[in-house]
Amino acid sequence: MPRITSKPTTISVQSQTTLSSEAQATASNSFRMFAGGGLSTRVAHPISGVEVDVTEDGARGAQPTYTTVDWCGKGAYDPTTKRVLWMGKGIGNRPGGWVHNTLAVYNESIDRWSATRAFRLPGADDTANGIGHTYDNNCISVARRRLYKKQFSLDGSFGSGKFHVYNLDTNSFEDGISAPRGDDASYGIGPADVVPTRGKGGTIWYANSTNSDSRTRLMEYDIAGAGWSEVLPPGSFPALPAHMSNGGAMSYNPRAFGGAGGALLLGGSATAYTVRADTAAVTAVGTAPMTLGLPKNSHVCRDPSGTGWLMFGSDGNVYRCDGSSWTRRAALPSVLTGTNFIVIPIDAYGVVWVIRERPPSGDRAWLYKS
């Protein structure tokens, strides 16, 4: 009788975390309250001394401290280190403003929030500007182990800022990436996202305008070092307003277009556009439920478990875009209407984490499962 042999099989057991358990318990097309450990814990800012939680930047103001989820788009999730992250600042890009730069981090493994503060580009001196409002250009390359966020200036006197680069393995900041040639110094606030299937090892897509042509174009930075190139020239998105002056939103979904991947781009217009990752073909999407504009006027991210995108609307509803039209899906928790918040798609668990600015009292964070 022949003898049947087999090779040993290695079985990887993934332990449950509080986040994964809460995500699993979230019903389809519904919200479930979940803030994570320490989200609202306040400690003294290391420079200003103002009491802050991880969403606040420590700059003194009427609030009495400014929040990084004002003028805000999307955050990022790193499945390798199991962390949620975003970089931002609550107010102004004045010289010396870097002291209020804030990197919010949620460590899923220990269910704990923390913040890295007062960071700046390597080599920058004490007159360095702040990173600016969060907007919609926090983006992550999981393969290249980097988080990116563009610095910008709204007063026009400092020029267009670089992308900050945060190494996810060493937990340190690296030399920044200069903005593409011609980036408008006054409106260098366009949305960005990482497209991992393009270039030598992934690229950053950045929608911006130039000093000489205010129409939106799509630029691409090859992360492996090939620099910037133009994917789509000015005028490729005729319905978008000049300079993307409201910030706009861009979200890449790897599952779109049958797995070829693609991005949704919108802002300041009821018309949105999709761009295929493989061909860069542009398609206008049917009229959106509302015009996206920051702050407090809708947020967009990819559907973490589907092929489309989600809009968390200022009218109190969630909508889904399948690439051609929009469908209402659910009602937002009522306290989110008219407030500032950030959305973080977490594909590993099929949820979006929605985190609002610190309220006087009450709930401030939910998981949404599409």
Backbone torsions as a table, in degrees:
resi	resn	phi	psi	omega
1	MET	NA	129.7	179.8
2	PRO	-65.7	146.6	-178.8
3	ARG	-97.5	130.4	179.6
4	ILE	-98.9	124.6	178.3
5	THR	-118.6	162.4	178.7
6	SER	-146.2	157.3	177.1
7	LYS	-91.0	148.6	179.1
8	PRO	-64.0	143.3	179.9
9	THR	-108.7	131.9	177.0
10	THR	-89.3	125.1	-179.6
11	ILE	-108.2	122.3	178.8
12	SER	-95.1	122.8	-179.7
13	VAL	-104.0	118.7	179.5
14	GLN	-93.6	121.1	-179.3
15	SER	-75.8	146.9	177.7
16	GLN	-72.4	142.2	172.7
17	THR	-114.8	168.8	177.9
18	THR	-60.9	-42.1	179.5
19	LEU	-63.8	-46.6	-178.7
20	SER	-65.0	-36.8	178.9
21	SER	-66.9	-42.2	179.0
22	GLU	-67.0	-37.8	177.4
23	ALA	-64.2	-42.1	179.1
24	GLN	-63.2	-32.7	-178.3
25	ALA	-82.2	-8.0	179.7
26	THR	-78.5	123.8	-179.2
27	ALA	-72.1	154.9	179.1
28	SER	-59.7	138.2	178.5
29	ASN	55.6	45.4	178.8
30	SER	-150.1	167.8	177.9
31	PHE	-107.5	145.3	175.4
32	ARG	-133.6	127.8	-178.6
33	MET	-65.4	128.5	174.6
34	PHE	-161.4	120.3	-176.9
35	ALA	-106.9	-21.8	-173.6
36	GLY	79.3	155.1	-174.5
37	GLY	-69.0	123.8	172.6
38	GLY	85.3	11.1	-178.5
39	LEU	-58.0	-40.9	-175.5
40	SER	-97.9	5.5	178.5
41	THR	-70.3	127.8	-179.5
42	ARG	-105.1	138.1	174.0
43	VAL	-134.2	165.6	-178.6
44	ALA	-72.0	131.6	174.3
45	HIS	-61.2	137.2	-173.3
46	PRO	-64.3	-17.6	-178.8
47	ILE	-114.5	-51.2	-176.7
48	SER	-81.8	-23.1	-178.1
49	GLY	80.7	-4.8	178.3
50	VAL	-66.7	139.5	177.7
51	GLU	-71.6	125.2	-175.2
52	VAL	-137.4	147.0	165.0
53	ASP	-96.2	-175.8	-171.6
54	VAL	-70.1	-15.7	179.2
55	THR	-92.5	-1.7	-175.7
56	GLU	-111.1	147.5	-171.4
57	ASP	-100.4	-7.4	175.7
58	GLY	87.6	-0.6	176.1
59	ALA	-76.8	131.9	-178.5
60	ARG	-71.6	138.2	179.8
61	GLY	-169.0	-165.4	-176.1
62	ALA	-71.1	-11.2	-169.9
63	GLN	-75.9	-39.7	16.3
64	PRO	-90.5	0.0	175.4
65	THR	-132.1	147.8	-174.5
66	TYR	-82.4	154.7	-174.3
67	THR	-111.7	142.1	179.2
68	THR	-77.4	-6.9	177.8
69	VAL	-102.0	16.6	166.3
70	ASP	-88.5	144.7	-175.7
71	TRP	49.3	59.3	-164.8
72	CYS	-129.3	146.8	176.7
73	GLY	-115.1	-110.6	-172.8
74	LYS	-111.8	154.0	169.9
75	GLY	-105.4	-172.5	-174.8
76	ALA	-131.8	156.8	175.8
77	TYR	-125.4	129.9	177.0
78	ASP	-104.4	106.6	-177.6
79	PRO	-69.9	-18.4	-178.9
80	THR	-72.9	-49.4	178.7
81	THR	-98.3	1.6	179.4
82	LYS	54.4	59.5	179.6
83	ARG	-134.9	143.8	168.3
84	VAL	-97.7	136.5	-177.3
85	LEU	-145.0	148.6	163.5
86	TRP	-158.5	148.3	176.8
87	MET	-106.4	145.2	176.5
88	GLY	-177.4	-173.1	-179.4
89	LYS	-159.8	152.5	-173.0
90	GLY	-90.0	-24.4	-174.0
91	ILE	-153.2	144.7	165.0
92	GLY	45.8	154.2	179.6
93	ASN	-119.8	42.3	-178.3
94	ARG	-69.1	155.5	174.0
95	PRO	-54.0	134.0	-176.9
96	GLY	87.4	-5.2	-176.8
97	GLY	-67.8	-11.2	179.4
98	TRP	-58.3	-22.6	-177.5
99	VAL	-64.6	-15.9	178.9
100	HIS	-106.4	7.5	172.5
101	ASN	-61.1	137.7	-174.6
102	THR	-134.7	131.1	171.7
103	LEU	-113.4	106.6	177.9
104	ALA	-83.1	135.9	-177.3
105	VAL	-137.0	130.3	170.3
106	TYR	-111.1	120.9	177.9
107	ASN	-93.9	104.4	-176.0
108	GLU	-63.2	-34.9	-175.0
109	SER	-62.8	-30.4	-179.7
110	ILE	-117.4	7.1	179.6
111	ASP	51.3	59.0	-175.5
112	ARG	-147.4	133.7	174.4
113	TRP	-90.3	147.6	173.1
114	SER	-152.7	174.2	-179.9
115	ALA	-142.9	137.8	168.9
116	THR	-97.4	128.1	-172.1
117	ARG	-122.6	162.0	173.0
118	ALA	54.5	47.2	175.4
119	PHE	-97.8	160.1	178.5
120	ARG	-153.9	169.0	179.0
121	LEU	-63.5	140.8	177.3
122	PRO	-53.5	132.4	-180.0
123	GLY	89.6	-10.5	180.0
124	ALA	-72.7	144.4	-179.8
125	ASP	-96.6	-171.0	-174.5
126	ASP	-70.6	-8.4	177.5
127	THR	-92.4	4.1	-177.0
128	ALA	-58.9	143.0	176.5
129	ASN	-70.8	164.2	171.2
130	GLY	-75.4	165.9	-177.3
131	ILE	-73.1	-18.9	178.6
132	GLY	90.7	171.7	179.1
133	HIS	-52.4	155.8	-175.1
134	THR	-65.9	-41.7	-177.6
135	TYR	46.9	-151.6	-172.4
136	ASP	-119.2	40.5	179.7
137	ASN	-123.1	16.9	163.6
138	ASN	-70.5	126.5	179.5
139	CYS	-151.3	156.3	-170.0
140	ILE	-129.5	138.7	167.5
141	SER	-108.0	103.0	-179.0
142	VAL	-65.8	-40.5	-178.4
143	ALA	-67.6	-40.9	-178.5
144	ARG	-88.8	-4.5	173.9
145	ARG	63.1	47.8	-179.3
146	ARG	-138.8	145.1	169.6
147	LEU	-111.7	136.7	-176.5
148	TYR	-121.7	146.6	174.2
149	LYS	-155.2	126.6	-177.5
150	LYS	-80.5	133.8	169.4
151	GLN	-84.7	144.7	-178.9
152	PHE	-144.9	169.0	177.2
153	SER	-134.3	133.3	179.8
154	LEU	-98.9	-13.0	-176.4
155	ASP	-91.8	-2.9	171.8
156	GLY	79.1	-1.8	-174.4
157	SER	-99.0	-8.1	-175.2
158	PHE	-112.6	-6.5	-178.3
159	GLY	83.1	170.5	-178.5
160	SER	-76.5	132.1	-174.8
161	GLY	-79.7	168.7	176.7
162	LYS	-82.7	165.6	166.6
163	PHE	-80.4	127.4	169.5
164	HIS	-72.7	145.8	-178.7
165	VAL	-126.6	119.3	-179.1
166	TYR	-112.8	121.4	180.0
167	ASN	-78.9	117.3	-175.0
168	LEU	-74.2	-17.2	179.9
169	ASP	-92.4	-38.5	-179.4
170	THR	-96.2	-8.1	-178.4
171	ASN	54.3	48.0	-178.8
172	SER	-142.1	158.9	179.4
173	PHE	-92.7	140.9	-178.5
174	GLU	-112.5	176.5	176.6
175	ASP	-54.4	137.8	-177.8
176	GLY	-76.4	167.2	177.7
177	ILE	-101.7	119.6	179.5
178	SER	-62.7	146.8	177.0
179	ALA	-65.2	156.9	178.2
180	PRO	-63.9	154.1	-179.2
181	ARG	-55.6	133.6	177.0
182	GLY	87.8	-0.9	-179.9
183	ASP	-56.4	128.1	-174.5
184	ASP	-62.7	122.5	-175.8
185	ALA	-63.2	-29.3	-177.7
186	SER	-86.9	-23.4	-174.3
187	TYR	-130.7	39.3	178.5
188	GLY	-78.5	56.2	-171.8
189	ILE	-124.4	14.7	-175.0
190	GLY	-63.7	160.8	-179.1
191	PRO	-76.7	156.8	-179.2
192	ALA	-144.6	157.5	171.2
193	ASP	-158.9	160.6	179.6
194	VAL	-91.9	134.5	175.4
195	VAL	-114.2	99.9	-170.0
196	PRO	-71.4	-16.1	-174.7
197	THR	-91.5	-1.9	-177.7
198	ARG	-107.1	161.1	177.2
199	GLY	71.4	-162.7	-178.4
200	LYS	-79.9	-22.4	-179.9
201	GLY	-164.4	34.0	-176.5
202	GLY	103.9	154.0	-179.9
203	THR	-135.4	162.6	169.8
204	ILE	-102.8	123.8	170.2
205	TRP	-92.7	132.7	-177.5
206	TYR	-136.4	119.3	179.0
207	ALA	-91.7	122.6	-176.8
208	ASN	-150.5	178.3	175.7
209	SER	-125.2	164.3	179.4
210	THR	-109.7	167.4	177.5
211	ASN	-63.1	-30.5	-175.1
212	SER	-96.5	-16.0	-178.1
213	ASP	-142.8	110.2	-173.2
214	SER	-79.2	-4.2	179.2
215	ARG	-74.6	148.8	-176.5
216	THR	-72.2	136.3	172.5
217	ARG	-124.2	169.8	176.9
218	LEU	-119.2	118.1	179.4
219	MET	-105.5	157.6	-176.1
220	GLU	-136.1	130.4	176.6
221	TYR	-111.3	121.7	178.1
222	ASP	-78.0	113.6	-174.7
223	ILE	-62.0	-28.2	-179.1
224	ALA	-73.7	-5.4	172.3
225	GLY	118.3	7.9	-177.7
226	ALA	-81.5	-5.6	176.5
227	GLY	84.4	-166.7	-175.1
228	TRP	-89.7	146.5	171.3
229	SER	-146.1	161.1	-179.6
230	GLU	-93.0	121.8	176.6
231	VAL	-84.8	-47.1	-179.1
232	LEU	-136.6	129.9	-173.6
233	PRO	-76.4	167.0	174.5
234	PRO	-53.9	138.9	-179.0
235	GLY	97.5	-4.9	179.7
236	SER	-71.3	-16.1	-179.6
237	PHE	-128.7	74.8	-168.4
238	PRO	-60.9	-25.1	-177.0
239	ALA	-84.3	-13.1	-178.8
240	LEU	-76.8	144.9	-175.5
241	PRO	-74.7	166.3	179.5
242	ALA	-59.8	137.7	172.0
243	HIS	66.9	4.7	-174.2
244	MET	44.9	45.0	-168.8
245	SER	-66.9	-12.3	176.4
246	ASN	-98.1	9.7	178.9
247	GLY	94.3	-52.9	-179.9
248	GLY	73.8	178.7	179.3
249	ALA	-142.7	144.2	173.7
250	MET	-139.7	132.4	179.7
251	SER	-138.3	123.7	177.9
252	TYR	-91.6	133.6	175.7
253	ASN	-121.9	116.2	-177.9
254	PRO	-68.3	-16.4	-177.8
255	ARG	-91.5	-8.7	-177.8
256	ALA	-67.0	157.1	176.3
257	PHE	54.4	49.2	175.6
258	GLY	64.5	26.1	179.5
259	GLY	96.9	-4.8	175.7
260	ALA	-72.1	-24.9	179.5
261	GLY	85.7	153.2	178.4
262	GLY	-175.2	167.7	-176.8
263	ALA	-119.2	148.2	170.8
264	LEU	-102.4	132.3	-178.5
265	LEU	-128.2	129.6	179.9
266	LEU	-160.4	168.9	177.3
267	GLY	148.7	125.6	177.3
268	GLY	75.4	9.7	-179.0
269	SER	-154.0	152.3	176.7
270	ALA	-78.7	-5.4	176.4
271	THR	-96.5	130.4	174.3
272	ALA	-112.2	165.5	-180.0
273	TYR	-133.3	145.5	168.5
274	THR	-107.3	148.1	176.5
275	VAL	-130.1	119.4	178.2
276	ARG	-69.6	140.7	-179.2
277	ALA	-72.3	-33.5	-174.7
278	ASP	-81.6	-37.1	-174.5
279	THR	-113.4	-12.5	-174.7
280	ALA	62.7	22.2	176.8
281	ALA	-69.4	135.6	-177.5
282	VAL	-104.7	133.9	176.6
283	THR	-132.9	130.0	175.5
284	ALA	-76.6	132.0	-179.7
285	VAL	-92.2	148.9	178.0
286	GLY	-52.8	156.5	-172.9
287	THR	-48.7	125.2	179.5
288	ALA	-70.0	158.5	-179.4
289	PRO	-59.4	-28.1	179.7
290	MET	-159.9	166.7	177.3
291	THR	-80.5	128.2	177.8
292	LEU	-81.5	129.1	176.5
293	GLY	-158.7	144.0	-176.4
294	LEU	-103.7	154.1	-6.2
295	PRO	-88.1	176.4	172.6
296	LYS	54.7	31.7	-178.5
297	ASN	-142.3	66.1	172.1
298	SER	83.5	149.2	177.9
299	HIS	-137.7	148.1	-174.8
300	VAL	-132.4	141.0	171.0
301	CYS	-155.0	169.3	178.1
302	ARG	-68.1	153.6	170.5
303	ASP	-71.5	116.3	-172.9
304	PRO	-70.3	-8.5	178.7
305	SER	-128.9	7.8	-177.6
306	GLY	-135.1	-170.1	-174.7
307	THR	-95.8	-5.1	-173.9
308	GLY	-111.6	-149.3	-174.8
309	TRP	-137.9	158.3	-178.7
310	LEU	-119.6	139.9	171.7
311	MET	-116.3	125.7	174.9
312	PHE	-98.4	99.4	-163.3
313	GLY	-83.5	153.0	176.9
314	SER	-70.5	-11.4	177.4
315	ASP	-87.2	3.1	176.9
316	GLY	91.6	17.7	-178.8
317	ASN	-129.2	158.3	172.4
318	VAL	-104.1	133.8	178.1
319	TYR	-123.6	152.3	176.7
320	ARG	-119.5	136.0	176.7
321	CYS	-109.5	126.5	179.8
322	ASP	-95.3	7.9	-177.9
323	GLY	103.3	-12.2	178.3
324	SER	-132.8	-27.4	-179.4
325	SER	-152.5	170.7	-176.9
326	TRP	-115.1	144.1	179.3
327	THR	-133.8	132.9	175.4
328	ARG	-69.7	136.5	-177.2
329	ARG	-114.7	-46.9	-173.7
330	ALA	-158.4	171.9	174.5
331	ALA	-96.4	139.7	174.2
332	LEU	-71.6	152.8	166.4
333	PRO	-52.7	133.7	-169.5
334	SER	-58.6	-30.8	-176.3
335	VAL	-73.5	-9.6	177.6
336	LEU	-81.4	-21.3	-178.1
337	THR	-68.4	125.7	177.6
338	GLY	79.9	16.1	179.2
339	THR	-125.2	169.2	177.9
340	ASN	-88.4	138.7	175.2
341	PHE	-157.4	169.9	178.2
342	ILE	-122.9	151.5	176.7
343	VAL	-120.2	136.6	-179.6
344	ILE	-128.9	106.6	177.2
345	PRO	-74.2	130.8	-179.6
346	ILE	-120.9	91.2	-174.2
347	ASP	-62.6	-32.6	-177.7
348	ALA	-58.3	-28.5	-178.0
349	TYR	-119.6	1.0	176.6
350	GLY	68.6	31.3	-178.7
351	VAL	-131.7	161.1	169.9
352	VAL	-113.9	128.8	176.7
353	TRP	-92.4	121.1	-178.7
354	VAL	-109.1	118.6	-174.7
355	ILE	-126.2	122.3	-176.2
356	ARG	-96.5	167.5	173.6
357	GLU	-62.5	160.5	-176.7
358	ARG	-66.1	119.5	179.1
359	PRO	-86.6	164.9	175.0
360	PRO	-57.0	-32.8	177.0
361	SER	-165.2	166.1	174.3
362	GLY	96.4	-171.8	-173.4
363	ASP	-77.9	154.8	-177.4
364	ARG	-144.6	3.0	-179.6
365	ALA	-150.4	140.4	-178.2
366	TRP	-143.3	152.3	167.2
367	LEU	-99.1	135.3	175.4
368	TYR	-119.1	128.0	176.0
369	LYS	-108.5	126.5	-175.2
370	SER	-77.9	NA	NA
